[in-house]
């Protein structure tokens, strides 16, 4: 056990302290920070309130517009049309509004400068329409109750529904969007982590084998201890990266502008509580499954430059799973998606989308998880057997010949063991 943790510690420290790992961890944070800064400054530019001048003989209209602060700000120092035009020409204000009232009918001229802060003309129209309605109601002798009745808007109740097996299911657009977005994020994260750590574990093993250090290492420690030591170290490195991102996210939440991005009436924790645990399981299981296969593939090459060729099968399988997840993003009820969500190689990518869309039962999820665990254990056992036999095989043959040689060596080792026992 002591040798096991020595291997884990050496591999972990070597990778965590490397420039490549630090760059890999910081790159997404830097990119997100740059994007967030751009969005923040663009948002501030759009949030700035335009300044306008309102020219009118009606005190009611003047007071109505001067009381407004959210859509625009009225420059009260400009009281004539000439002053307003001069201010627009000098770009001191963004627009001016000239209002005339004749026989309870309002006419207005609105002029704004292109390229400056835009004024919502529909909002201005609604304000003037309210004033005109008030003038006309007074002329017609309508009471305040009549006015309230005229101003009462129609009540429209809208909802979005989903249809599943001919049954209408109530659906919440915001909840569905958040769940689907979380599934989309999980799919991308699994793909990126698989691509990254499959290459790391394969290179870790291939580098020792290529420099013949493997012979020295395996003379003092068993291949089984070496195999699981490497895998454990890579898994701890993966957890370190996840913990780092979690810490960064927790710190980011302390800033007001980040908190403002999350609606106050939206309980995201409660909304995603049903899928976080399952998603975490598929995330971990997917990385373990592909890392085990990568360790086996890395043990078959004798040169570190051949690692990219060795892990090509993993890349294609992960790509197929990723695109399967993108297909599930559009249609979670497709028969191919339903079948693919139970295939261990594709389950981590597809199942989160089915859970988010609520098109899969708890029983199906449980079966998929059991299949995933059983398959991962089986693949780990097979990979370990082949790893033991080919980790010291130095051959330039193709992958299939090396696998055949490994299987033959496993059979020969079993025969020798049986002969010794008998």
C-alpha positions in Angstrom: 0.0 0.0 0.0 2.9 2.3 0.7 4.3 1.8 -2.8 0.8 2.5 -4.2 0.7 6.0 -2.5 4.2 6.7 -3.6 3.2 6.2 -7.2 0.1 8.3 -6.6 2.0 11.1 -5.0 4.7 11.3 -7.6 2.3 11.3 -10.6 0.0 13.8 -8.8 2.8 16.3 -7.9 4.5 16.1 -11.3 1.3 16.9 -13.2 -0.1 19.5 -10.8 3.1 21.5 -10.7 3.5 21.4 -14.5 3.0 24.6 -16.6 0.6 22.7 -18.9 -1.7 21.8 -16.0 -1.8 25.3 -14.6 -2.4 26.7 -18.1 -5.2 24.2 -18.7 -6.9 25.2 -15.4 -6.6 29.0 -15.9 -7.4 29.2 -19.6 -11.2 28.7 -19.2 -11.3 31.1 -16.2 -9.5 33.8 -18.3 -11.8 33.2 -21.3 -14.9 33.4 -19.1 -13.5 36.5 -17.4 -12.9 38.2 -20.7 -16.3 37.3 -22.0 -18.0 38.4 -18.8 -16.1 41.8 -18.9 -17.2 42.4 -22.5 -20.8 41.5 -21.6 -20.6 43.7 -18.5 -19.4 46.8 -20.3 -21.8 46.3 -23.2 -24.6 45.9 -20.7 -23.6 49.1 -19.0 -23.6 51.0 -22.3 -27.1 49.8 -23.0 -28.3 50.5 -19.4 -27.3 54.2 -19.6 -30.4 56.4 -19.5 -30.8 58.8 -22.5 -31.5 62.5 -21.9 -34.3 64.3 -23.8 -36.0 67.6 -23.9 -39.8 68.0 -23.8 -41.3 71.1 -25.3 -45.0 71.6 -24.5 -47.4 74.2 -23.3 -49.2 71.6 -21.2 -48.0 71.5 -17.6 -49.6 68.0 -17.3 -47.4 66.6 -20.1 -44.3 68.4 -18.7 -44.8 67.0 -15.2 -45.6 63.5 -16.6 -42.4 63.3 -18.5 -40.2 64.9 -15.8 -41.4 62.3 -13.3 -39.9 59.6 -15.5 -36.4 58.3 -14.5 -36.0 54.8 -15.8 -36.6 55.1 -19.6 -35.2 58.6 -20.0 -34.2 61.8 -18.1 -35.8 65.2 -19.1 -33.5 68.2 -19.2 -35.7 70.8 -17.6 -33.4 73.7 -18.6 -34.5 73.4 -22.2 -37.8 75.1 -22.6 -37.9 76.2 -26.2 -37.7 74.4 -29.5 -34.6 76.3 -30.6 -32.8 75.4 -27.4 -33.7 71.8 -27.9 -32.5 71.8 -31.5 -29.2 73.4 -30.5 -28.7 70.8 -27.8 -29.3 68.0 -30.2 -26.9 69.5 -32.8 -24.2 69.7 -30.1 -25.1 66.2 -28.9 -25.7 67.4 -25.4 -29.0 65.5 -25.4 -30.0 62.4 -27.2 -33.5 63.5 -28.5 -36.2 66.1 -28.1 -40.0 65.8 -28.1 -42.3 68.7 -29.3 -45.9 68.2 -28.2 -49.0 70.2 -29.3 -52.6 69.8 -28.2 -55.5 70.9 -30.4 -59.1 70.0 -29.7 -58.1 67.2 -27.2 -55.9 65.7 -29.9 -52.2 65.4 -29.4 -49.6 65.7 -32.1 -45.9 65.3 -31.5 -42.6 65.5 -33.3 -39.8 63.3 -32.0 -36.2 63.8 -33.1 -33.3 61.7 -31.9 -29.6 61.6 -32.8 -28.5 58.3 -34.4 -25.6 56.6 -32.7 -26.4 57.9 -29.3 -28.5 56.2 -26.6 -31.8 55.1 -28.1 -35.1 56.2 -26.7 -38.1 53.8 -26.6 -40.6 55.6 -28.9 -43.3 53.1 -28.0 -43.1 54.1 -24.4 -43.4 57.7 -25.2 -46.4 57.0 -27.4 -48.0 55.1 -24.5 -47.5 58.1 -22.2 -49.0 60.5 -24.7 -51.9 58.1 -25.5 -52.7 58.1 -21.7 -52.8 61.9 -21.7 -55.0 62.0 -24.8 -57.4 59.5 -23.3 -57.6 61.6 -20.2 -58.4 64.8 -22.2 -61.0 63.1 -24.4 -62.7 61.4 -21.3 -63.0 64.8 -19.7 -64.5 66.3 -22.8 -67.0 63.4 -22.9 -67.8 63.8 -19.2 -66.7 60.3 -18.2 -66.4 59.5 -14.5 -63.3 58.1 -12.9 -64.9 54.6 -12.8 -65.5 54.8 -16.5 -61.9 55.7 -17.0 -60.7 52.8 -14.9 -62.9 50.5 -17.0 -61.5 51.8 -20.2 -57.9 51.5 -19.0 -58.3 47.9 -17.7 -56.2 45.7 -20.0 -57.4 42.2 -21.0 -56.2 39.2 -18.9 -54.3 36.6 -20.8 -53.0 33.5 -19.2 -50.3 31.8 -21.2 -48.6 28.5 -20.7 -46.3 26.1 -22.6 -47.1 22.4 -22.6 -45.2 19.3 -23.7 -46.7 16.3 -25.3 -45.5 12.9 -24.1 -47.1 9.7 -25.5 -50.2 11.6 -26.4 -50.6 13.2 -23.0 -50.3 17.0 -22.4 -47.8 17.8 -19.6 -47.5 21.2 -18.0 -44.2 22.8 -18.8 -42.2 25.7 -17.4 -40.0 27.4 -20.0 -37.5 28.8 -17.5 -37.2 25.6 -15.5 -36.8 23.6 -18.7 -34.2 26.0 -20.1 -32.1 25.8 -16.9 -32.2 22.1 -16.7 -31.4 21.7 -20.4 -28.6 24.2 -20.0 -27.2 22.3 -17.1 -27.3 19.1 -19.2 -25.6 20.8 -22.0 -22.8 22.1 -19.7 -22.4 18.6 -18.3 -22.1 17.1 -21.7 -19.4 19.5 -22.8 -17.6 19.2 -19.5 -17.5 15.4 -19.7 -16.2 15.6 -23.3 -13.5 18.1 -22.4 -12.3 16.1 -19.3 -12.3 12.8 -21.2 -10.2 14.3 -24.0 -7.8 15.9 -21.5 -7.3 13.2 -19.0 -7.3 10.3 -21.5 -4.3 11.9 -23.1 -2.6 12.6 -19.8 -2.9 9.0 -18.5 -1.8 7.5 -21.8 1.2 9.8 -22.0 2.1 9.1 -18.4 2.4 5.4 -19.1 3.8 5.7 -22.6 6.6 8.0 -21.4 7.8 5.5 -18.8 7.6 2.6 -21.2 9.4 4.6 -24.0 12.4 5.4 -21.8 12.6 1.9 -20.4 11.9 3.2 -16.9 8.9 0.9 -16.7 11.2 -2.2 -16.4 12.9 -0.6 -13.3 9.5 0.4 -11.8 7.9 -3.0 -12.3 10.9 -4.7 -10.8 10.0 -3.3 -7.4 6.2 -2.9 -7.6 3.5 -5.1 -9.2 1.8 -4.0 -12.5 -1.6 -4.0 -10.7 -0.3 -1.5 -8.1 1.3 0.6 -10.8 -1.9 0.5 -12.9 -4.3 1.6 -10.2 -1.7 4.1 -8.8 -1.6 5.9 -12.1 -5.4 5.9 -12.4 -5.9 7.2 -8.8 -3.4 10.0 -9.3 -5.1 11.1 -12.5 -8.4 11.0 -10.8 -7.1 13.2 -8.0 -5.7 15.6 -10.5 -9.2 15.8 -12.1 -10.8 16.4 -8.7 -8.2 19.2 -8.0 -9.3 20.9 -11.2 -13.0 20.6 -10.3 -12.3 21.9 -6.8 -10.4 24.9 -8.2 -13.4 25.8 -10.5 -15.8 25.3 -7.6 -13.7 27.7 -5.4 -13.5 30.3 -8.3 -17.3 30.0 -8.7 -17.9 30.5 -4.9 -15.6 33.6 -4.9 -17.4 35.0 -8.0 -20.8 34.7 -6.3 -19.6 37.3 -3.8 -19.6 40.0 -6.4 -22.9 41.9 -7.0 -22.7 41.9 -10.8 -22.5 38.0 -10.8 -25.5 37.8 -8.3 -27.5 40.1 -10.6 -27.2 37.5 -13.4 -29.3 35.1 -11.3 -33.0 36.0 -10.9 -33.8 36.5 -7.3 -37.0 34.5 -7.5 -35.3 31.5 -9.1 -34.2 28.7 -6.8 -31.6 27.0 -9.0 -30.3 24.8 -6.2 -33.8 23.3 -5.6 -34.5 23.1 -9.4 -31.3 21.1 -10.2 -31.2 19.1 -7.0 -32.9 16.1 -8.7 -30.2 15.8 -11.4 -27.0 17.0 -9.7 -26.3 13.7 -8.0 -27.0 11.6 -11.1 -25.1 14.0 -13.3 -22.1 13.8 -11.0 -22.3 10.0 -11.1 -22.2 9.9 -14.9 -19.4 12.5 -14.9 -17.2 10.4 -12.6 -18.1 7.1 -14.2 -17.5 8.4 -17.7 -14.0 9.8 -16.8 -13.1 6.5 -15.0 -14.3 4.3 -17.9 -12.4 6.3 -20.6 -9.3 6.7 -18.3 -9.1 2.9 -17.8 -9.2 2.3 -21.6 -6.6 5.1 -22.1 -4.3 3.5 -19.6 -4.5 0.2 -21.5 -4.0 1.9 -24.9 -1.1 3.9 -23.6 0.6 0.7 -22.5 0.6 -0.6 -26.0 2.9 2.1 -27.5 6.6 2.3 -27.2 7.0 5.9 -28.2 5.3 8.9 -26.6 4.7 10.4 -30.0 2.5 7.5 -30.9 0.1 8.2 -28.0 -2.1 10.4 -30.2 -2.6 7.4 -32.5 -3.3 5.0 -29.6 -6.0 7.2 -28.1 -7.8 7.7 -31.4 -10.5 5.1 -30.6 -11.3 7.0 -27.5 -11.6 10.3 -29.4 -14.0 8.8 -31.9 -16.1 7.1 -29.2 -16.3 10.3 -27.2 -17.1 12.3 -30.3 -20.0 9.9 -31.1 -21.2 10.3 -27.5 -20.9 14.1 -27.7 -22.9 14.3 -30.9 -25.4 11.9 -29.5 -25.8 14.3 -26.6 -26.4 17.2 -29.1 -29.0 15.1 -30.9 -30.6 14.4 -27.5 -30.7 18.1 -26.9 -33.1 18.4 -29.8 -35.1 15.2 -29.4 -35.0 13.2 -26.1 -37.8 10.9 -27.1 -36.1 9.5 -30.3 -35.8 5.7 -30.1 -32.1 5.9 -31.0 -31.5 8.3 -28.1 -33.4 6.0 -25.7 -31.2 3.1 -26.7 -28.0 5.1 -26.7 -28.7 6.4 -23.2 -28.3 2.8 -21.9 -25.0 2.2 -23.7 -22.2 2.8 -21.2 -20.0 4.7 -23.6 -22.8 7.1 -24.5 -24.8 7.2 -21.2 -22.7 10.1 -19.7 -23.5 12.3 -22.7 -27.2 11.4 -23.4 -28.8 10.6 -20.0 -28.5 14.1 -18.5 -30.6 15.5 -21.4 -33.3 12.8 -20.8 -33.3 13.6 -17.1 -33.6 17.3 -17.8 -36.5 16.8 -20.2 -38.1 14.3 -17.7 -38.5 11.7 -20.4 -36.9 8.9 -18.5 -38.2 7.1 -15.3 -36.2 6.6 -12.2 -36.2 2.8 -12.9 -34.5 3.4 -16.3 -31.9 5.7 -14.7 -31.2 3.1 -12.0 -30.8 0.4 -14.6 -28.5 2.6 -16.7 -26.3 3.4 -13.7 -26.0 -0.3 -12.8 -25.1 -1.2 -16.3 -22.5 1.6 -16.3 -20.9 0.4 -13.1 -20.9 -3.3 -14.2 -19.4 -2.4 -17.6 -16.8 -0.1 -16.0 -15.7 -2.9 -13.6 -15.6 -5.4 -16.5 -13.5 -3.1 -18.7 -11.2 -2.3 -15.8 -10.6 -6.1 -15.2 -10.0 -6.8 -18.8 -7.7 -3.7 -19.2 -5.7 -4.8 -16.1 -5.2 -8.3 -17.5 -4.0 -6.9 -20.8 -2.0 -4.2 -19.2 0.0 -6.8 -17.1 1.0 -8.7 -20.3 1.8 -5.9 -22.7 3.3 -3.2 -20.5 6.7 -4.7 -21.1 6.1 -5.6 -24.7 8.2 -3.4 -27.0 6.8 -3.9 -30.5 6.3 -1.7 -33.6 3.4 -3.9 -34.7 -0.1 -2.5 -35.2 -2.5 -2.3 -32.3 -4.5 -5.5 -33.2 -1.3 -7.6 -33.2 -0.2 -6.3 -29.9 -3.7 -7.1 -28.4 -3.5 -10.6 -29.8 -0.1 -11.0 -28.3 -1.3 -9.7 -25.0 -4.3 -12.2 -25.0 -1.9 -15.0 -25.8 0.4 -14.0 -23.0 -2.6 -13.9 -20.5 -3.6 -17.4 -21.5 0.0 -18.7 -21.2 0.3 -17.1 -17.7 -2.9 -18.8 -16.6 -1.6 -22.1 -17.8 1.7 -21.7 -15.9 -0.3 -20.7 -12.8 -2.5 -23.8 -13.1 0.6 -26.0 -13.6 2.3 -24.6 -10.5 -0.8 -25.1 -8.4 -1.2 -28.7 -9.6 
